[in-house]
Every structure is written in C-alpha cells, then in structure tokens.
C-alpha cells in the first residue's frame, strides 16, 4: 500500500512538473511571436504624407480658361490676297484652280488651347501660337461663362499673346518671381489638354531652368548687326524656358504653371516629344519674362524692340591673348553700325562686354537675350573691358531707323 501511494505521489509530482514546463514554454513562445508581429503591423500601417496641392490647384483652376480659336473665311481670304497678288484675276474667278494649289484653301484653320486671366478686368495671357492664325476667338471661363475675345497684342519672339474679354471682378493669381524658383521644387500644370479634358491639373518638379530649345527662331536672313540682339527683323527667338516633368499635352498651351503656394510661375508652352504628345518633359515661359512682355502688349499692342547695332563674337584663347584679357566672361565687339545705339553711346571695336544691367554675359546668346528683352528708350548699363580696364557705359536703346 505504501508503495502504491509513493508511486501515485511521484506520478502527480511529475505531471505537475510537465504541465508547468509546457505552460512556461507557451508563455515564452507567445511573448516571442507577438512582439515581432506587433512591430511588423506598426511598420506597415504607419501613415504616409506628401505635399498637399489642393488649395493651389483650386485657386489655379479658377483663373485658367479654355480658348477656341478659328480663322474666318474673310480673314483667310485677306491673307490669301496678300500672298497671291493674282488671286482676283479673272482667270482665277473663271476656273476653279484650287486643286492645283491656287486660290482659296479648302480648310480653315482652327484649334484650342488654354489661357490665364491676368487682370480682374478681363485681360488674358496665352501663347501666340494658340491664336496667331485666328480672328474669331472664344474664351470659356471655369464657371462656364463664354465670351468673344479680341486680340490686344502678340509677340511671336516670346510666343506670347494678350486677349481681352468684356468682364470684370475676375479671379487672378499672385505672380511669383520666377528667378527664385529652384530646381527640384514642386509645380502644377493647369490647362485643357486635347480640348476636352478641361480643367486638368498635373504635378511635377522643376527639372531645369533657362532652357533654349530654338523653337522660336525664324528663318529671316542673316544680319551682321543682329548679334547685338533683337532687331525687329532678327529671326532669333527669346527662350528661357522652365523645364518640368509635369504632364502637358496639346491644349495645355497657354495654361498656368503654378507653385505649391498657388502663385503663377510660368505659361506652359511646349513639350519635348517625337510623337506630339507628352513623353516626360514640358516647358513654360517664366513669369518674369511673361510680365515684361505682357505689360507692353497691353499698353501698346506690341513689344517695340531696338538693337545695339553691333557685331560680336565669343571669346577664345587667341582673342584673350590679343586683347590682354584673362577673364572668362564676355563677348568682343567686332564692328558697329552707323547711328546705332552702341556707337552713339561710345562703345568701340575690341571692347569686351562682360555685364549688362549686372547680368553676366558669357556668350553671344546671353547678350542677345538681354537686349531682346529691352524696349526702345530703355538704358542698358553695360560693363566693358577696354585696354585692360573696366568701365561702365550707359547705352540707351534707340529705335531702328
């Protein structure tokens, strides 16, 4: 009997020991497995945040308009008569020669784009290429109101145009200093792609600044004195595009490029594409350039340009040695036009122009851009190096005679 009780006690004790071990094992396993699980859940459910463009988009949408432009038959006929002096000859009236490339065109030009309300009283900025062919222009506001617009002025060299509608108390955006925008900053492109995706907003970053793509260069003949920039007959366009990766497509032209604060930093104008559709990069006219041109178009209907009246070339090592000049910046004057602005101000051949209005001049293109944005009557404070000495010469831009 004692032996039986001893075995029973031993069995109970062993069972308790086993149960205690199993309970401890489960408790430890539960502790080890739940802690990493809680950590994994915490990592995967952590909230993510990004820039909020909603307010900037809401403000920009109110000022971006849709533009429908059309060439009327009367307007097309007038242009045809200018291009073909014999348009009204009896031979053309008697026989239909349109199939041979003569006479009135079969299709009138039309297109659509975007614009930005510039002032509360109805001035609107867009691209010249959106409206240059048209004399019948319709503007549709974001609230659905439709207006007939008239052209106030155009400037093909910057691809800008100003329209006017009869309206007041319109919303406008504050205009940013586009020189201060930095590569990498977020921007929004607002417009009407394809003419039917109205009031579309896309986002991207500033990819580059000051791009010159030779998109606006004309085909006029060479003039040796246009090196000084901006003759009315010069074929050189003025390009300082802000490059972004915000999606822009046909129909976006003339729309707004805005920063995250809802300020206007540019007018969307072009895309880099082999297909005609967005493929990664778009380009906008910076607001500082836009503002200067638009003010003149509103007041005078055109941007009246003069020129320096000089021939210039870029510096090279041979010229530096010849002129005893060791600087990196500058272009060299090779000749001056009689009665030109530069000669009248006292500039001379072999002068090295290094700055204009405190802006460094590193190449012929730099000087062309500065002068091209200068209107008749404006003074350019020109820093030169003459015979090794620095000198500032004020050059007043004179009207080309």
C-alpha positions in Angstrom: 0.0 0.0 0.0 2.8 2.4 0.8 4.5 1.5 -2.4 1.3 2.3 -4.3 0.9 5.7 -2.6 4.6 6.5 -3.3 4.2 5.8 -7.0 1.0 7.8 -7.1 2.6 10.8 -5.5 5.6 10.6 -7.8 3.3 10.5 -10.8 1.3 13.5 -9.7 4.5 15.4 -9.0 5.9 14.6 -12.4 2.7 15.6 -14.1 2.7 18.9 -12.4 6.3 19.5 -13.4 5.5 18.7 -17.0 2.4 20.9 -17.0 4.4 23.8 -15.6 7.1 23.3 -18.2 4.5 23.3 -21.1 2.8 26.4 -19.7 6.1 28.2 -19.4 7.0 27.2 -23.0 3.7 28.5 -24.4 4.1 31.7 -22.4 7.6 32.3 -23.7 6.6 31.4 -27.3 3.6 33.7 -27.2 5.9 36.5 -26.0 8.5 35.9 -28.7 6.0 35.7 -31.5 3.7 38.5 -30.7 6.4 41.2 -30.3 7.7 41.0 -33.8 4.2 40.7 -35.1 3.2 44.0 -33.4 6.3 45.6 -34.8 5.5 44.4 -38.3 2.0 45.7 -38.1 3.3 49.1 -36.8 5.7 49.4 -39.8 3.1 48.5 -42.5 0.3 50.7 -41.1 2.4 53.9 -40.5 0.6 56.8 -42.3 2.4 58.3 -45.3 2.2 62.0 -46.1 3.1 64.1 -49.1 2.7 67.6 -50.4 -0.9 68.9 -50.5 -1.7 70.7 -53.7 -5.4 71.0 -53.3 -5.5 74.7 -52.4 -3.0 75.7 -55.1 -5.0 73.7 -57.6 -8.3 75.2 -56.5 -7.0 78.7 -57.0 -5.3 78.0 -60.3 -8.4 76.3 -61.8 -10.4 79.5 -61.3 -8.0 81.6 -63.5 -7.3 79.1 -66.3 -9.6 79.5 -69.3 -10.3 77.4 -72.4 -9.6 79.1 -75.7 -11.2 78.1 -79.0 -9.7 79.9 -82.0 -10.9 79.9 -85.6 -9.9 81.5 -88.8 -12.9 83.0 -90.6 -13.3 82.8 -94.4 -13.0 86.6 -94.7 -9.7 86.6 -92.7 -8.3 83.7 -94.7 -9.3 85.4 -98.0 -7.5 88.6 -97.0 -4.3 86.7 -96.2 -4.6 84.8 -99.5 -4.8 88.0 -101.4 -1.7 89.3 -99.7 0.2 86.1 -100.5 -1.2 85.7 -104.1 -1.5 89.1 -105.8 -3.3 87.5 -108.7 -6.0 86.0 -106.6 -8.7 88.3 -108.0 -7.5 87.9 -111.6 -10.4 86.9 -113.9 -8.6 83.6 -114.7 -9.0 82.5 -111.1 -12.6 83.6 -111.0 -13.4 81.8 -114.2 -11.7 78.5 -113.4 -11.5 76.6 -110.2 -7.8 76.1 -109.7 -7.8 75.2 -106.1 -6.9 71.6 -106.8 -3.6 72.8 -108.3 -2.7 74.7 -105.2 -4.1 78.1 -106.2 -6.9 80.1 -104.8 -8.8 79.8 -101.6 -7.8 77.0 -99.2 -10.2 74.1 -98.7 -9.9 74.0 -94.9 -9.9 77.0 -92.5 -7.5 76.8 -89.5 -8.9 76.2 -86.1 -7.6 75.0 -82.7 -8.0 75.1 -79.0 -5.7 75.9 -76.1 -5.6 77.5 -72.7 -5.1 80.9 -71.2 -4.6 82.6 -67.8 -6.6 85.5 -66.5 -4.1 88.3 -65.9 -6.3 91.1 -64.6 -9.7 91.4 -63.0 -11.0 93.5 -65.9 -10.6 90.7 -68.5 -7.0 90.7 -69.9 -5.9 87.1 -70.6 -2.4 85.8 -71.4 -1.9 82.8 -73.7 0.6 81.6 -76.3 0.9 83.4 -79.6 0.7 80.0 -81.5 -2.7 79.4 -79.9 -4.3 82.4 -81.6 -2.0 83.8 -84.2 -4.0 82.4 -87.2 -7.4 83.3 -85.8 -9.8 86.3 -85.9 -12.6 84.5 -84.1 -11.7 83.7 -80.6 -13.9 82.2 -77.9 -13.0 82.2 -74.2 -14.7 79.8 -71.7 -14.3 80.5 -68.0 -14.1 77.8 -65.4 -17.6 78.7 -64.2 -19.0 78.0 -67.7 -19.4 81.6 -69.0 -18.5 82.2 -72.6 -17.1 85.4 -74.1 -16.0 86.6 -77.5 -12.3 87.8 -77.2 -10.3 90.2 -79.2 -6.5 90.2 -79.7 -4.8 93.1 -77.9 -1.3 92.2 -78.9 1.1 89.4 -79.9 4.8 88.8 -79.7 6.0 85.9 -81.8 9.6 86.1 -80.5 8.4 85.1 -77.0 5.3 83.2 -78.1 3.0 85.3 -76.0 -0.3 87.0 -76.8 -2.8 89.0 -74.8 -6.6 88.8 -75.3 -9.4 90.9 -73.8 -12.9 89.9 -72.8 -15.6 92.2 -71.5 -15.8 91.1 -67.9 -14.9 92.4 -64.5 -14.2 91.2 -61.0 -12.4 88.1 -62.4 -10.1 86.0 -60.2 -6.4 86.4 -60.6 -3.3 84.7 -59.2 -0.4 86.3 -57.5 2.7 86.3 -59.7 5.9 84.7 -58.4 9.4 85.8 -59.0 10.4 83.1 -61.5 14.1 83.8 -60.9 13.8 82.5 -57.4 12.2 79.1 -58.2 14.6 76.3 -57.7 15.3 73.0 -59.5 13.5 70.3 -57.6 10.6 72.4 -56.4 7.1 71.1 -56.9 4.9 72.8 -59.6 1.5 72.2 -61.1 0.5 72.5 -64.7 -3.1 73.6 -65.2 -4.9 73.6 -68.6 -7.3 71.9 -71.1 -5.4 69.1 -72.8 -6.8 67.8 -76.1 -9.6 70.4 -75.9 -12.0 68.2 -74.0 -10.1 67.3 -70.8 -11.0 70.7 -69.4 -9.6 72.0 -66.0 -6.9 69.3 -65.7 -4.2 69.6 -63.1 -0.9 67.6 -63.2 2.1 67.8 -60.9 5.9 67.6 -61.3 9.1 69.2 -60.3 11.2 71.9 -61.9 13.8 69.9 -63.9 15.9 72.7 -65.3 15.8 76.5 -65.8 16.8 78.8 -68.7 16.4 76.2 -71.5 16.9 77.5 -75.0 15.4 75.0 -77.5 15.5 77.1 -80.7 11.7 76.6 -81.0 11.0 80.3 -81.8 13.8 81.0 -84.2 12.5 82.4 -87.6 14.1 82.0 -91.0 14.9 85.6 -91.8 18.2 86.4 -93.5 21.4 87.0 -91.6 22.2 90.5 -90.4 25.7 91.0 -89.0 24.4 93.6 -86.6 21.7 91.4 -85.1 24.4 89.8 -82.9 23.7 92.7 -80.5 20.2 91.3 -80.3 16.6 91.9 -81.0 16.3 93.7 -84.3 12.7 93.6 -85.4 14.0 91.7 -88.5 16.0 89.2 -86.5 15.0 85.6 -86.6 16.3 84.8 -83.1 13.5 83.9 -80.6 13.8 84.6 -76.9 13.7 81.4 -74.9 14.4 80.9 -71.2 12.1 78.0 -70.5 11.4 76.5 -67.2 11.6 72.7 -67.7 9.3 70.4 -65.7 8.1 66.8 -65.7 4.5 67.8 -65.1 2.4 66.2 -67.9 1.5 68.7 -70.6 -0.3 67.8 -73.9 -1.8 69.7 -76.9 -4.4 72.0 -75.5 -2.3 72.8 -72.4 -0.5 75.6 -74.3 -1.2 79.0 -72.7 -2.2 77.4 -69.4 -0.7 78.1 -65.9 2.4 76.7 -64.2 2.0 77.4 -60.5 4.0 76.7 -57.4 2.7 75.0 -54.3 1.5 78.3 -52.9 -0.7 78.9 -55.9 1.4 81.6 -57.4 1.9 81.9 -61.2 5.5 81.0 -62.2 5.1 80.4 -65.9 2.9 79.9 -69.0 3.0 76.4 -70.4 4.1 76.4 -74.0 5.9 73.3 -75.3 6.7 69.7 -74.8 9.8 67.6 -75.7 8.3 64.8 -77.8 8.8 62.9 -81.0 5.1 61.9 -81.2 3.4 65.3 -80.4 2.2 64.1 -77.0 3.7 64.2 -73.6 6.8 62.0 -73.2 8.4 63.2 -70.0 9.3 66.9 -70.2 7.4 70.2 -70.7 8.4 73.8 -70.9 7.0 77.0 -69.6 7.7 80.7 -70.3 8.9 82.1 -66.9 6.6 84.7 -65.2 9.3 87.4 -65.1 9.7 87.3 -68.9 5.9 87.0 -69.4 5.1 90.0 -67.2 7.5 92.3 -69.0 6.2 91.4 -72.5 2.5 91.4 -71.4 2.6 94.9 -69.9 3.9 96.3 -73.2 1.3 94.3 -75.2 -1.5 95.6 -73.0 -0.3 99.2 -73.4 0.9 99.3 -77.0 -0.2 96.1 -78.7 3.4 95.2 -79.5 6.8 95.0 -77.9 8.8 97.7 -79.7 12.4 96.5 -79.9 15.5 98.3 -80.9 19.0 96.9 -81.1 22.5 97.7 -80.0 23.8 97.8 -83.6 27.0 95.8 -83.1 28.7 92.7 -84.5 30.0 90.5 -81.7 31.8 87.2 -81.3 32.6 84.8 -78.4 35.9 85.0 -76.7 38.6 82.4 -77.4 42.1 81.9 -76.2 43.6 83.7 -79.2 41.3 86.8 -78.6 42.1 86.8 -74.8 45.8 86.9 -75.6 45.4 89.6 -78.3 43.3 91.8 -76.0 45.3 91.0 -72.9 42.2 89.9 -71.1 42.2 86.9 -68.8 38.6 86.8 -67.7 36.1 84.0 -68.5 33.1 86.2 -69.2 32.5 88.4 -72.1 31.9 88.9 -75.9 34.0 91.0 -78.2 32.7 93.8 -80.3 33.9 93.4 -83.9 32.0 96.3 -85.6 29.4 99.0 -85.0 26.5 100.1 -87.1 26.4 103.8 -88.1 23.8 105.6 -85.9 23.3 102.5 -83.8 22.7 102.6 -80.1 26.1 101.2 -79.2 28.1 103.6 -81.4 26.0 106.6 -80.2 26.8 105.6 -76.6 30.6 105.4 -77.3 31.3 101.7 -77.5 34.3 100.7 -79.7 35.5 97.7 -81.6 37.5 95.3 -79.3 35.6 96.3 -76.3 34.7 93.2 -74.2 31.2 93.3 -72.9 31.2 91.4 -69.6 27.9 92.6 -67.9 24.7 94.3 -68.8 22.5 95.6 -66.0 24.5 93.5 -63.5 23.9 90.3 -65.5 27.0 88.4 -66.6 27.5 88.0 -70.3 29.2 84.7 -71.1 28.2 84.2 -74.8 26.6 85.9 -77.8 23.3 84.2 -76.8 23.4 85.8 -73.4 23.7 89.3 -74.8 21.0 88.6 -77.4 18.6 87.7 -74.7 19.3 90.7 -72.6 18.9 93.1 -75.4 15.9 91.4 -76.9 14.0 92.0 -73.7 14.9 95.7 -73.8 12.4 98.1 -75.3 13.1 101.3 -77.2 14.1 104.1 -74.7 15.4 101.7 -72.1 19.0 102.2 -70.8 21.4 99.2 -70.6 24.2 99.8 -68.1 27.0 98.0 -69.9 30.2 97.0 -68.2 33.1 96.6 -70.6 36.8 95.9 -70.5 38.8 98.3 -72.7 42.5 98.0 -72.9 42.6 96.0 -69.7 40.5 98.5 -67.7 36.8 98.1 -66.6 34.4 100.8 -67.5 30.6 101.2 -67.4 28.9 102.7 -70.4 25.1 103.5 -70.3 23.6 102.6 -73.7 20.2 103.9 -74.5 18.3 101.7 -76.9 17.3 103.7 -79.9 14.6 103.0 -82.4 15.8 101.3 -85.5 15.5 103.7 -88.4 
